[in-house]
Amino acid sequence: MMLSKKSIYGLKAIMNLARNPERGQALISDLAREERIPKKFLEAILLALKNGGLLSSRIGKGGGYSLLVPPRSLTIGKIIRILEGDLAPVPCISATNYSKCDDCADEDSCGIRLVMADVHQAVSAILDTVTLADMVNRSEVAALAQKKVFDYSI
């Protein structure tokens, strides 16, 4: 599985919102500039995340986008599924977009299907337990380590 630009940009934008909750509503133009994302593409991504129930938006002065779901309760799997669809690497194991493989005589004994089911389960197990807050924290810790700044807080 390789993430599309849509998911990468979506994750960057939603991480920005999680890092800056004090800002309130974020303008698309600010997010696009700060994360170096094409504005028109970002508009479509944020709309998908809003329609998926993750973001709220407000029009007019003081408007923009903000997180509707707390970062601690929002999994990366949820975000990626909204932007990419099902995580299944082959259609015959998809829970939401199942389709029988034309080349497979017996799904129950198909080696490809059996291995890809394990891959799907492993990827889902990680993406469905790592939260947006976890991802932001890991990013911030890595950034501090690069600067050789040590955080001794508990």
N, C-alpha and C positions, 0 to 999 in steps of 0.2 A: 504494500500500500504506500503510495506516495501522495502527500498532501498537495492540493492544487494551490495556485496563487490566491484563489478566493479564500480558502481556509487559513492560509498563512497570514494574509492581510486581515482577515476577520479576527484571528487570535491576537495579532499585534494591536488592533484597534480596541478590542475588549480588554486587553491587558492595560492599555493606556487609561481607559475609564476606571479600572480597578485601582490603579496606582494613584489616581487623582480624584478621589471622591469629594474632596473639599471644593473642587471646581464647580460641582453641580452639573448643569447641562453643558455638554461639550459640542461645539460647532463642528460640522463635517469638515469645513475648511481647515480648522485648527488640527483635527486628528489627521487629515490627509498630509498636511505640512509636517507635523511632528513625526509621523511614522513613515513618511515618504511613500504614500499610497496614492495612486491616481484617484482624483476626487470623484469622478463619475462612477468608477468601479466601487469605491468605498460607499457611495450612496446606495447602490444595489445590495451590498453586503450588509450594511446596517439595517436596511429595510427587511432583509431576510431574518436577521437576528431579532428585530422588533416583532415581526410576524410569528417568530418562534417563541415569543414570550420572554425573551431575555433582556430586552431593552425597552425603555420608554422614550417617547419623544414629545417635544413641545415646539410649537411654531411661534414665531414672532420674537420680540425683544426678550432676551434671557432664555431663549429656546435652545434646542439642541437635543442631544442624546445622553442618556444616563442608564446605568445598570438598574434593572428591575429586580434582579435576583442577587442576593449577597454573594460575593466571591467565594466564601467558605462553603456554600451549598451548591455551587455551579460547577459541574464536572466538565472536563475537556471533551469527554465523549459526547455530552449533550450538545456542545457548541459545534463540534465537527459533524455530527449527524444532521444538524440544522443546515449546515453549509454544503455538505457533501452527499447527504443521504446515508443509506445503509453502509456499514463498515465491512460487510462481507466481501472477501476477495473473489468469490465465485457465486454466481446467481443461485446455485442449487442449495446453498446454505443460508440464504437471506431470509430473515423473518418477515420483512416488509415487502421485498421485491422478488420473491421466489420465482424462478423459472427453471424448468427441467433442462439439463444439458442435452443437446442433440447428439453428442458423441459418446454418451455414457449408456451402456446397456443395463447396468444395475447400480443405482445410487448407493445402496447399502454396502456394497463391497468396493466401490470406486476408491482407489488409493489417493487420487488427487483430492477428492471431496473430503476424505477422512483427515488428511493432513491440513487442508485449508480450513476445516472446521476447528482444528486445534489452534491454528494461527489466528483465526477470528476470535476464538475464546480468549487467547492470551492478550491480544491487542485490546479487546473490549475490557478485560479485567484491569488493565492499566489505565486506559482512558476513562473508565467509569469510576475510578477511585481517586484519581488526581484531580484536585479542584483548581479553579482559577486562582484562588489565593495561594495554593501550593506552587503553581507555575510562576506567579509574580514573585514569591519569596525566593524560589530557586534562582530566578534571574537576578534579583537584587543581591543575593549572597555571592553569586558568580561575579557580578560587577565589582563588588567590594574586594573580592579576592584578587581580581585583576589589578586593582589600585593598591593592593597590599595594605588595605585598611582592615583592621581587626575589630570585630564587634564583640565585646565582652559582656553584653547584656544578657540577662537570663529571662 
